[in-house]
Amino acid sequence: MDAGKASHSGSPASRRDLSEEIRIVRMLIRQAERKINNGDSLDRVLTSLRTIARASTNLAALLKAEKALGEEHDTSAEDVRAALAEIKADMEKKGIDSILTSGLD
């Protein structure tokens, strides 16, 4: 990957979103702890924590899928650039100069 190009999944916005998700999960865990300390039903709190755990697992799977799709997109773009470079090299070898390929460097 080029230094000037960042993959979608590694963008600053994505990292901020992930940090926010982590902050929310931590907050929910602290709230569950407070509820237990305040005498709430342990079964109710555990049910809530299981729900949070499932949601976190689902979020992790979605983040992995998003990352894989971003990497696939980067690979496709690289494949297109490589094909265009081959076409340009072939045209130059044949002495064909085209405005369509002049900006492909």
GUMAR-880219 format. One record per atom (N, C-alpha, C): residue in three letters; x, y, z; atom name; residue number from 0. Coordinates in steps of 0.05 Angstrom, whole numbers, padded with zeros to 5 digits. Atoms other than C-alpha are relative to their C-alpha. Example, Ala and Ser with C-alpha at 12.3 -4.5 7.8 and 13.67 -1.06 7.14 Angstrom:
2
+------+--------+--------+--------+------+-----+
: code :     c1 :     c2 :     c3 : site : pos :
+------+--------+--------+--------+------+-----+
:  ALA :  00018 : -00024 :  00000 :    N :   0 :
:  ALA :  00246 : -00090 :  00156 :   CA :   0 :
:  ALA :  00018 :  00024 :  00000 :    C :   0 :
:  SER : -00016 : -00024 : -00001 :    N :   1 :
:  SER :  00273 : -00021 :  00143 :   CA :   1 :
:  SER : -00015 :  00022 :  00014 :    C :   1 :
+------+--------+--------+--------+------+-----+
//
This chain:
105
+------+--------+--------+--------+------+-----+
: code :     c1 :     c2 :     c3 : site : pos :
+------+--------+--------+--------+------+-----+
:  MET :  00017 : -00023 :  00000 :    N :   0 :
:  MET :  00000 :  00000 :  00000 :   CA :   0 :
:  MET :  00018 :  00025 :  00000 :    C :   0 :
:  ASP : -00015 : -00024 :  00001 :    N :   1 :
:  ASP :  00025 :  00069 : -00017 :   CA :   1 :
:  ASP : -00001 :  00015 :  00026 :    C :   1 :
:  ALA : -00001 : -00015 : -00025 :    N :   2 :
:  ALA :  00047 :  00114 :  00040 :   CA :   2 :
:  ALA : -00022 :  00021 :  00001 :    C :   2 :
:  GLY :  00020 : -00022 :  00001 :    N :   3 :
:  GLY : -00001 :  00168 :  00016 :   CA :   3 :
:  GLY : -00029 : -00010 :  00001 :    C :   3 :
:  LYS :  00027 :  00011 :  00000 :    N :   4 :
:  LYS : -00060 :  00120 :  00016 :   CA :   4 :
:  LYS : -00005 : -00015 :  00026 :    C :   4 :
:  ALA :  00007 :  00015 : -00024 :    N :   5 :
:  ALA : -00094 :  00095 :  00079 :   CA :   5 :
:  ALA : -00024 : -00017 : -00007 :    C :   5 :
:  SER :  00023 :  00017 :  00005 :    N :   6 :
:  SER : -00141 :  00037 :  00077 :   CA :   6 :
:  SER : -00023 :  00011 :  00017 :    C :   6 :
:  HIS :  00024 : -00010 : -00013 :    N :   7 :
:  HIS : -00212 :  00052 :  00097 :   CA :   7 :
:  HIS : -00001 : -00009 :  00030 :    C :   7 :
:  SER :  00003 :  00010 : -00027 :    N :   8 :
:  SER : -00209 :  00008 :  00159 :   CA :   8 :
:  SER :  00021 :  00011 :  00019 :    C :   8 :
:  GLY : -00020 : -00012 : -00017 :    N :   9 :
:  GLY : -00147 :  00043 :  00184 :   CA :   9 :
:  GLY : -00001 :  00030 :  00002 :    C :   9 :
:  SER :  00003 : -00029 :  00000 :    N :  10 :
:  SER : -00172 :  00113 :  00175 :   CA :  10 :
:  SER : -00003 :  00011 :  00028 :    C :  10 :
:  PRO :  00003 : -00012 : -00026 :    N :  11 :
:  PRO : -00171 :  00161 :  00233 :   CA :  11 :
:  PRO : -00029 : -00001 :  00010 :    C :  11 :
:  ALA :  00029 :  00001 : -00008 :    N :  12 :
:  ALA : -00248 :  00163 :  00232 :   CA :  12 :
:  ALA : -00007 : -00027 :  00010 :    C :  12 :
:  SER :  00006 :  00028 : -00008 :    N :  13 :
:  SER : -00251 :  00087 :  00237 :   CA :  13 :
:  SER :  00012 : -00005 :  00028 :    C :  13 :
:  ARG : -00013 :  00004 : -00026 :    N :  14 :
:  ARG : -00202 :  00087 :  00295 :   CA :  14 :
:  ARG : -00016 :  00015 :  00022 :    C :  14 :
:  ARG :  00016 : -00015 : -00019 :    N :  15 :
:  ARG : -00244 :  00141 :  00330 :   CA :  15 :
:  ARG : -00026 : -00015 :  00006 :    C :  15 :
:  ASP :  00025 :  00015 : -00004 :    N :  16 :
:  ASP : -00307 :  00100 :  00319 :   CA :  16 :
:  ASP :  00005 : -00024 :  00018 :    C :  16 :
:  LEU : -00006 :  00024 : -00016 :    N :  17 :
:  LEU : -00274 :  00038 :  00348 :   CA :  17 :
:  LEU :  00006 :  00008 :  00029 :    C :  17 :
:  SER : -00005 : -00009 : -00027 :    N :  18 :
:  SER : -00248 :  00077 :  00408 :   CA :  18 :
:  SER : -00026 :  00007 :  00014 :    C :  18 :
:  GLU :  00026 : -00007 : -00012 :    N :  19 :
:  GLU : -00318 :  00103 :  00420 :   CA :  19 :
:  GLU : -00016 : -00025 :  00007 :    C :  19 :
:  GLU :  00013 :  00025 : -00007 :    N :  20 :
:  GLU : -00346 :  00032 :  00417 :   CA :  20 :
:  GLU :  00012 : -00013 :  00025 :    C :  20 :
:  ILE : -00014 :  00012 : -00024 :    N :  21 :
:  ILE : -00294 :  00008 :  00467 :   CA :  21 :
:  ILE : -00008 :  00016 :  00025 :    C :  21 :
:  ARG :  00008 : -00016 : -00022 :    N :  22 :
:  ARG : -00311 :  00067 :  00512 :   CA :  22 :
:  ARG : -00028 : -00007 :  00010 :    C :  22 :
:  ILE :  00028 :  00006 : -00007 :    N :  23 :
:  ILE : -00385 :  00050 :  00510 :   CA :  23 :
:  ILE : -00002 : -00027 :  00014 :    C :  23 :
:  VAL :  00001 :  00027 : -00013 :    N :  24 :
:  VAL : -00373 : -00024 :  00527 :   CA :  24 :
:  VAL :  00011 :  00002 :  00028 :    C :  24 :
:  ARG : -00011 : -00003 : -00028 :    N :  25 :
:  ARG : -00329 : -00004 :  00586 :   CA :  25 :
:  ARG : -00020 :  00014 :  00018 :    C :  25 :
:  MET :  00020 : -00014 : -00016 :    N :  26 :
:  MET : -00383 :  00044 :  00610 :   CA :  26 :
:  MET : -00022 : -00019 :  00008 :    C :  26 :
:  LEU :  00022 :  00019 : -00007 :    N :  27 :
:  LEU : -00436 : -00011 :  00606 :   CA :  27 :
:  LEU :  00009 : -00020 :  00021 :    C :  27 :
:  ILE : -00011 :  00018 : -00020 :    N :  28 :
:  ILE : -00391 : -00058 :  00646 :   CA :  28 :
:  ILE :  00000 :  00013 :  00027 :    C :  28 :
:  ARG :  00000 : -00014 : -00026 :    N :  29 :
:  ARG : -00382 : -00005 :  00700 :   CA :  29 :
:  ARG : -00028 :  00004 :  00010 :    C :  29 :
:  GLN :  00028 : -00003 : -00009 :    N :  30 :
:  GLN : -00457 :  00007 :  00701 :   CA :  30 :
:  GLN : -00010 : -00026 :  00012 :    C :  30 :
:  ALA :  00008 :  00027 : -00011 :    N :  31 :
:  ALA : -00468 : -00068 :  00712 :   CA :  31 :
:  ALA :  00012 : -00004 :  00027 :    C :  31 :
:  GLU : -00013 :  00002 : -00026 :    N :  32 :
:  GLU : -00418 : -00067 :  00769 :   CA :  32 :
:  GLU : -00015 :  00017 :  00021 :    C :  32 :
:  ARG :  00015 : -00018 : -00018 :    N :  33 :
:  ARG : -00455 : -00008 :  00801 :   CA :  33 :
:  ARG : -00027 : -00012 :  00007 :    C :  33 :
:  LYS :  00026 :  00012 : -00005 :    N :  34 :
:  LYS : -00521 : -00044 :  00794 :   CA :  34 :
:  LYS :  00002 : -00023 :  00020 :    C :  34 :
:  ILE : -00004 :  00022 : -00019 :    N :  35 :
:  ILE : -00494 : -00105 :  00830 :   CA :  35 :
:  ILE :  00005 :  00011 :  00028 :    C :  35 :
:  ASN : -00007 : -00012 : -00026 :    N :  36 :
:  ASN : -00465 : -00061 :  00885 :   CA :  36 :
:  ASN : -00025 :  00013 :  00012 :    C :  36 :
:  ASN :  00024 : -00012 : -00010 :    N :  37 :
:  ASN : -00533 : -00027 :  00891 :   CA :  37 :
:  ASN : -00022 : -00020 :  00007 :    C :  37 :
:  GLY :  00019 :  00021 : -00007 :    N :  38 :
:  GLY : -00568 : -00093 :  00902 :   CA :  38 :
:  GLY : -00018 : -00010 : -00022 :    C :  38 :
:  ASP :  00017 :  00010 :  00022 :    N :  39 :
:  ASP : -00598 : -00105 :  00833 :   CA :  39 :
:  ASP :  00004 : -00030 : -00002 :    C :  39 :
:  SER :  00000 :  00029 :  00004 :    N :  40 :
:  SER : -00613 : -00177 :  00814 :   CA :  40 :
:  SER :  00025 : -00008 : -00016 :    C :  40 :
:  LEU : -00023 :  00010 :  00014 :    N :  41 :
:  LEU : -00550 : -00214 :  00795 :   CA :  41 :
:  LEU : -00007 : -00012 : -00026 :    C :  41 :
:  ASP :  00009 :  00012 :  00025 :    N :  42 :
:  ASP : -00589 : -00253 :  00743 :   CA :  42 :
:  ASP : -00005 :  00021 : -00022 :    C :  42 :
:  ARG :  00006 : -00021 :  00019 :    N :  43 :
:  ARG : -00613 : -00189 :  00710 :   CA :  43 :
:  ARG :  00026 :  00013 : -00011 :    C :  43 :
:  VAL : -00025 : -00012 :  00008 :    N :  44 :
:  VAL : -00543 : -00159 :  00709 :   CA :  44 :
:  VAL :  00016 : -00019 : -00018 :    C :  44 :
:  LEU : -00015 :  00020 :  00016 :    N :  45 :
:  LEU : -00512 : -00223 :  00682 :   CA :  45 :
:  LEU : -00013 : -00002 : -00028 :    C :  45 :
:  THR :  00014 :  00001 :  00026 :    N :  46 :
:  THR : -00566 : -00225 :  00627 :   CA :  46 :
:  THR :  00009 :  00024 : -00017 :    C :  46 :
:  SER : -00008 : -00024 :  00015 :    N :  47 :
:  SER : -00547 : -00153 :  00608 :   CA :  47 :
:  SER :  00029 : -00004 : -00010 :    C :  47 :
:  LEU : -00028 :  00004 :  00008 :    N :  48 :
:  LEU : -00473 : -00171 :  00608 :   CA :  48 :
:  LEU :  00003 : -00020 : -00023 :    C :  48 :
:  ARG :  00000 :  00020 :  00022 :    N :  49 :
:  ARG : -00486 : -00232 :  00563 :   CA :  49 :
:  ARG : -00008 :  00014 : -00026 :    C :  49 :
:  THR :  00009 : -00015 :  00024 :    N :  50 :
:  THR : -00523 : -00186 :  00515 :   CA :  50 :
:  THR :  00022 :  00018 : -00011 :    C :  50 :
:  ILE : -00022 : -00017 :  00007 :    N :  51 :
:  ILE : -00465 : -00138 :  00515 :   CA :  51 :
:  ILE :  00022 : -00017 : -00013 :    C :  51 :
:  ALA : -00021 :  00018 :  00010 :    N :  52 :
:  ALA : -00416 : -00196 :  00503 :   CA :  52 :
:  ALA : -00008 : -00009 : -00029 :    C :  52 :
:  ARG :  00008 :  00009 :  00027 :    N :  53 :
:  ARG : -00457 : -00221 :  00443 :   CA :  53 :
:  ARG :  00002 :  00023 : -00020 :    C :  53 :
:  ALA : -00002 : -00023 :  00018 :    N :  54 :
:  ALA : -00462 : -00151 :  00414 :   CA :  54 :
:  ALA :  00029 :  00007 : -00006 :    C :  54 :
:  SER : -00028 : -00005 :  00005 :    N :  55 :
:  SER : -00387 : -00142 :  00422 :   CA :  55 :
:  SER :  00012 : -00020 : -00019 :    C :  55 :
:  THR : -00009 :  00021 :  00018 :    N :  56 :
:  THR : -00374 : -00208 :  00387 :   CA :  56 :
:  THR : -00010 :  00006 : -00028 :    C :  56 :
:  ASN :  00011 : -00007 :  00026 :    N :  57 :
:  ASN : -00420 : -00187 :  00330 :   CA :  57 :
:  ASN :  00014 :  00024 : -00012 :    C :  57 :
:  LEU : -00014 : -00024 :  00009 :    N :  58 :
:  LEU : -00386 : -00119 :  00326 :   CA :  58 :
:  LEU :  00028 : -00008 : -00010 :    C :  58 :
:  ALA : -00026 :  00009 :  00008 :    N :  59 :
:  ALA : -00318 : -00153 :  00322 :   CA :  59 :
:  ALA :  00000 : -00013 : -00027 :    C :  59 :
:  ALA :  00003 :  00014 :  00025 :    N :  60 :
:  ALA : -00342 : -00197 :  00265 :   CA :  60 :
:  ALA : -00005 :  00020 : -00023 :    C :  60 :
:  LEU :  00006 : -00021 :  00020 :    N :  61 :
:  LEU : -00369 : -00136 :  00228 :   CA :  61 :
:  LEU :  00025 :  00016 : -00007 :    C :  61 :
:  LEU : -00024 : -00015 :  00005 :    N :  62 :
:  LEU : -00304 : -00098 :  00237 :   CA :  62 :
:  LEU :  00020 : -00016 : -00017 :    C :  62 :
:  LYS : -00018 :  00017 :  00017 :    N :  63 :
:  LYS : -00264 : -00157 :  00209 :   CA :  63 :
:  LYS : -00010 :  00000 : -00029 :    C :  63 :
:  ALA :  00011 :  00000 :  00027 :    N :  64 :
:  ALA : -00311 : -00160 :  00149 :   CA :  64 :
:  ALA :  00005 :  00027 : -00014 :    C :  64 :
:  GLU : -00005 : -00026 :  00011 :    N :  65 :
:  GLU : -00304 : -00085 :  00139 :   CA :  65 :
:  GLU :  00029 :  00003 : -00009 :    C :  65 :
:  LYS : -00028 : -00001 :  00006 :    N :  66 :
:  LYS : -00229 : -00091 :  00141 :   CA :  66 :
:  LYS :  00007 : -00016 : -00025 :    C :  66 :
:  ALA : -00004 :  00018 :  00023 :    N :  67 :
:  ALA : -00229 : -00149 :  00092 :   CA :  67 :
:  ALA : -00010 :  00013 : -00026 :    C :  67 :
:  LEU :  00011 : -00014 :  00024 :    N :  68 :
:  LEU : -00273 : -00110 :  00044 :   CA :  68 :
:  LEU :  00018 :  00023 : -00008 :    C :  68 :
:  GLY : -00018 : -00022 :  00006 :    N :  69 :
:  GLY : -00227 : -00050 :  00049 :   CA :  69 :
:  GLY :  00026 : -00010 : -00013 :    C :  69 :
:  GLU : -00024 :  00011 :  00012 :    N :  70 :
:  GLU : -00166 : -00093 :  00034 :   CA :  70 :
:  GLU : -00005 : -00010 : -00028 :    C :  70 :
:  GLU :  00007 :  00010 :  00026 :    N :  71 :
:  GLU : -00202 : -00126 : -00024 :   CA :  71 :
:  GLU : -00002 :  00024 : -00020 :    C :  71 :
:  HIS :  00002 : -00024 :  00016 :    N :  72 :
:  HIS : -00218 : -00056 : -00051 :   CA :  72 :
:  HIS :  00028 :  00010 : -00008 :    C :  72 :
:  ASP : -00027 : -00009 :  00005 :    N :  73 :
:  ASP : -00145 : -00035 : -00044 :   CA :  73 :
:  ASP :  00014 : -00018 : -00021 :    C :  73 :
:  THR : -00012 :  00019 :  00018 :    N :  74 :
:  THR : -00123 : -00098 : -00081 :   CA :  74 :
:  THR : -00011 :  00004 : -00028 :    C :  74 :
:  SER :  00012 : -00004 :  00027 :    N :  75 :
:  SER : -00172 : -00086 : -00138 :   CA :  75 :
:  SER :  00010 :  00026 : -00012 :    C :  75 :
:  ALA : -00011 : -00025 :  00011 :    N :  76 :
:  ALA : -00148 : -00014 : -00146 :   CA :  76 :
:  ALA :  00029 : -00004 : -00009 :    C :  76 :
:  GLU : -00028 :  00006 :  00008 :    N :  77 :
:  GLU : -00076 : -00039 : -00148 :   CA :  77 :
:  GLU :  00001 : -00016 : -00026 :    C :  77 :
:  ASP :  00002 :  00016 :  00024 :    N :  78 :
:  ASP : -00095 : -00090 : -00201 :   CA :  78 :
:  ASP : -00006 :  00018 : -00024 :    C :  78 :
:  VAL :  00007 : -00018 :  00022 :    N :  79 :
:  VAL : -00127 : -00036 : -00244 :   CA :  79 :
:  VAL :  00024 :  00018 : -00007 :    C :  79 :
:  ARG : -00023 : -00016 :  00005 :    N :  80 :
:  ARG : -00066 :  00009 : -00236 :   CA :  80 :
:  ARG :  00022 : -00016 : -00015 :    C :  80 :
:  ALA : -00020 :  00016 :  00013 :    N :  81 :
:  ALA : -00020 : -00048 : -00256 :   CA :  81 :
:  ALA : -00007 : -00006 : -00029 :    C :  81 :
:  ALA :  00009 :  00005 :  00028 :    N :  82 :
:  ALA : -00062 : -00064 : -00318 :   CA :  82 :
:  ALA :  00004 :  00025 : -00017 :    C :  82 :
:  LEU : -00003 : -00025 :  00015 :    N :  83 :
:  LEU : -00062 :  00009 : -00339 :   CA :  83 :
:  LEU :  00030 :  00006 : -00005 :    C :  83 :
:  ALA : -00029 : -00004 :  00005 :    N :  84 :
:  ALA :  00014 :  00012 : -00330 :   CA :  84 :
:  ALA :  00010 : -00018 : -00022 :    C :  84 :
:  GLU : -00008 :  00019 :  00022 :    N :  85 :
:  GLU :  00021 : -00049 : -00375 :   CA :  85 :
:  GLU : -00009 :  00011 : -00027 :    C :  85 :
:  ILE :  00010 : -00012 :  00025 :    N :  86 :
:  ILE : -00023 : -00016 : -00428 :   CA :  86 :
:  ILE :  00017 :  00023 : -00009 :    C :  86 :
:  LYS : -00016 : -00023 :  00006 :    N :  87 :
:  LYS :  00017 :  00048 : -00424 :   CA :  87 :
:  LYS :  00027 : -00008 : -00011 :    C :  87 :
:  ALA : -00026 :  00010 :  00009 :    N :  88 :
:  ALA :  00083 :  00010 : -00431 :   CA :  88 :
:  ALA : -00002 : -00011 : -00028 :    C :  88 :
:  ASP :  00004 :  00012 :  00027 :    N :  89 :
:  ASP :  00056 : -00028 : -00491 :   CA :  89 :
:  ASP : -00004 :  00022 : -00021 :    C :  89 :
:  MET :  00004 : -00021 :  00018 :    N :  90 :
:  MET :  00032 :  00036 : -00523 :   CA :  90 :
:  MET :  00026 :  00016 : -00006 :    C :  90 :
:  GLU : -00026 : -00014 :  00003 :    N :  91 :
:  GLU :  00100 :  00070 : -00511 :   CA :  91 :
:  GLU :  00018 : -00016 : -00018 :    C :  91 :
:  LYS : -00017 :  00018 :  00016 :    N :  92 :
:  LYS :  00135 :  00010 : -00541 :   CA :  92 :
:  LYS : -00007 :  00001 : -00029 :    C :  92 :
:  LYS :  00010 : -00001 :  00027 :    N :  93 :
:  LYS :  00092 :  00016 : -00603 :   CA :  93 :
:  LYS :  00001 :  00029 : -00011 :    C :  93 :
:  GLY : -00002 : -00028 :  00010 :    N :  94 :
:  GLY :  00105 :  00091 : -00607 :   CA :  94 :
:  GLY : -00026 :  00015 :  00001 :    C :  94 :
:  ILE :  00026 : -00014 : -00002 :    N :  95 :
:  ILE :  00034 :  00111 : -00589 :   CA :  95 :
:  ILE :  00001 :  00018 :  00024 :    C :  95 :
:  ASP :  00002 : -00019 : -00022 :    N :  96 :
:  ASP :  00028 :  00174 : -00548 :   CA :  96 :
:  ASP : -00029 :  00009 :  00002 :    C :  96 :
:  SER :  00028 : -00006 : -00004 :    N :  97 :
:  SER : -00040 :  00186 : -00518 :   CA :  97 :
:  SER : -00004 :  00017 :  00024 :    C :  97 :
:  ILE :  00007 : -00016 : -00024 :    N :  98 :
:  ILE : -00068 :  00239 : -00472 :   CA :  98 :
:  ILE : -00014 : -00017 :  00021 :    C :  98 :
:  LEU :  00014 :  00018 : -00019 :    N :  99 :
:  LEU : -00108 :  00182 : -00440 :   CA :  99 :
:  LEU :  00019 : -00014 :  00018 :    C :  99 :
:  THR : -00019 :  00014 : -00017 :    N : 100 :
:  THR : -00045 :  00150 : -00413 :   CA : 100 :
:  THR :  00022 :  00018 :  00010 :    C : 100 :
:  SER : -00022 : -00018 : -00008 :    N : 101 :
:  SER : -00002 :  00211 : -00401 :   CA : 101 :
:  SER :  00001 :  00005 :  00030 :    C : 101 :
:  GLY :  00000 : -00005 : -00029 :    N : 102 :
:  GLY : -00022 :  00219 : -00328 :   CA : 102 :
:  GLY :  00001 : -00026 :  00017 :    C : 102 :
:  LEU :  00000 :  00026 : -00015 :    N : 103 :
:  LEU : -00012 :  00146 : -00307 :   CA : 103 :
:  LEU :  00025 : -00005 :  00015 :    C : 103 :
:  ASP : -00025 :  00004 : -00015 :    N : 104 :
:  ASP :  00056 :  00155 : -00275 :   CA : 104 :
:  ASP : -00003 :  00002 :  00029 :    C : 104 :
+------+--------+--------+--------+------+-----+
//
